[in-house]
Structure formats: structure tokens, C-alpha cells
Amino acid sequence: MSGTDHFITLEGHRFHYVRWSVPGAPVLVALHGLRSYGRTFEPLAEALAGRFDVVALDQRGRGLTDWDPQGNYYTDRYVADLAAFVDALGLDRFHLLGHSMGGTNTLVYAAGNADRLASVVLEDAGPGASTNSERGKAINAELMRTPMRFDNRDAARAFWRSIRPNVTEEAVDSRVRHSLEEGEGGFVWRHDQAGIAAARLAPAPGRGVPDLWPGVKAIRCPGLLVRGGDSDYLSPATAAAMVAANANLQRVDIPGAGHYVHDDQPEAFLAAVVPFLAEQAR
């Protein structure tokens, strides 16, 4: 079952999302990471075929969603977008999954909307990870040295492989296909590379990543924390503290996976997430 493309306008901003629609099935909203896109969750949607109505949003400035001319790429804005999006779709109660930045947005949304969540999946995301971890520092370094264009697809592929050495070949293919488009003089980013980098590297005063512990403690539904066993982003200590802080959270570490769990070890990721979600759908 292939996902279909949809567009919706929220507060004058056009958003793109992919939907693997299953009428009457529970809805899973999936939120990608910093420089990703909704279709990164295609393997998960296919694994859930027939059991979930999967909706993967291109968050602002990514994929086929409009760029923000004001460069407003901050957590509070992403969460406001999510709130408007699920309201527009009429989702009173739904399941929510977020990877990395998407996990941050999931936790902040949960802090104010816990009663609307049927379950939560956090993929390698948690308090302090984006600002205090080695992977967080590596992401900043990547943003500073990322070219704005590539002469051809092979050059783009080589770049993605250089910064994501552990993801599968299929994941690299997906990134080249969905994160770039052919423009004048070569291939350019589909996402707002400059704006996203500026917001991350030099955030406006008071607009950095907020405290995520209130979101961790607010979760009242079943939750699954999926950590890459080799992750240098979400530490074992932080993951343990999250589970200790909320009895609704259970934790699984995926051996051989770093921060990009669903791209590093896709089969093991699905083996952990699909049964958890299936249980919540019963």
C-alpha cells in the first residue's frame, strides 16, 4: 500500500503530508527529525498496513511543505503546527510517534495535550539530547559544512553517505530522492537548509529547545522509548531516568543502531514498534 500525497493550509502556510489511509483504523501521526521528511516512515507505514491509518507530516520548511520566510523553525512553532494539523484532520484521540526533533515536538505536545494521546513512541529523543550530546554537537557541525547544492545525484548521495555511514542503502536512496530536487546548476535542498541551520546554530533569545521533562512526566497513555543501542544522542542514563520518571513508559534499546534507529536497523526497529502499536490498537 503506497501513501498518497495531501496538502492542507494552516494559518496561511501550506503543509504536505503523506497518508497510508485505512478507513476506520486508529490514526498514527509520525513526526520526522531535523532534516528529514514524512516519507522516511514509509517502511513503518507499510508494516502497519491494514492496522493503522498512518499520517506522516512534512514539518515546516521540509519536504513539500512551505518554507517559513521568517525562519521560525523553533519547537513552539512546530508544536503549534501539530496542534492545528490534528485539529484540522478532526483527530480527537490519536497515536503519536516522533524521531529526534519530532520526539522533542511530541514531548512538548504531550505536556499540554496528554488526554488526546492514545499512545506515544519516542525514537531516540529525550531531555537535553539535542543540546548536550555528542551527536547534537555533530549535527551542528554537519549544518555548518553542508553544501547548498550538488552537481549531480552521485555527489548528493556521497554526501549523505559521508554523514550517515551506518544507515542502509535504501535509507540513503530515500534521502537523495526526497530531500533534494533538481534546480539551476545542479541539485538543491528541498528543505530550507539555511533557515533551519540558522535557527539551530543561533536561536533567537528564548527560542531554544525547552525543558522536556514536563512532557515526559505528563504522558498518561502507554509509551515506548526506542533508543539506539549505540546512540551518542540519547544517553543510557537519560533513557533510564525517563522510564523511572513515568511508569507509563517502557524502554527498548536496539543493538547496532545509532541515533537514526529506523534507518540504521530497520528490521529491529519494526520488530519493537509494530507489536507495541498493534497492542495499543486492540
Buried (B, 14 or more C-beta within 10 A) or exposed (E): EEBEEBEBEBEEBEBBBBBBEBEEBBBBBBBBBBBBBBBBBBBBBBBBEEBBBBBBBBBBBBBBBBBBEEBBBBBEBBBBBBBBBBEEBEBEEBBBBBBBBBBBBBBBBBBEBBEBBBBBBBBBBBBBBBEEBEBBEBBBEBBEEBBEBBEEBEEBBEBBBEBBEBBBEEBBEBBBBBBBEEEEEBBBBBBBBBBBBBBBEEBEEEBEBBEBBBBBBBBEBBBBBBBBBBBBBBBEEBBEBBBEEBEBBEBBBBEEBBBBBBBBBBEBBBEBBBEBBEEBBE
